[in-house]
Amino acid sequence: MALSTIGYFYLTLAIVSEVTSTTSMKLSEGWTVQSWSIACAVFGVLLVVFQTLALEHIPMSTLYVTWSGVGTAAICVLDWQFFGTK
């Protein structure tokens, strides 16, 4: 399976969707804010769609390690910068 640019494009969209979904979950305040709860669900579905598309072009091990590492780092930075977590 050859690595391709489109695969990494889908992987990038999956990472953005995951970070957006996780941030929306935080902003939903325990699922009590409807707009953020809906955003969390929508971006969660998009995450699965983009990961599936990326898997057609990128090996699962590469996809998973990149998605989890970059996604976790991005969420940590956002949490630190915008929510004051230390």
Secondary structure as GFF3:
##gff-version 3
##sequence-region A 1 86
A	DSSP	alpha_helix	5	27	.	.	.	ID=ss1
A	DSSP	alpha_helix	34	55	.	.	.	ID=ss2
A	DSSP	alpha_helix	60	83	.	.	.	ID=ss3
###
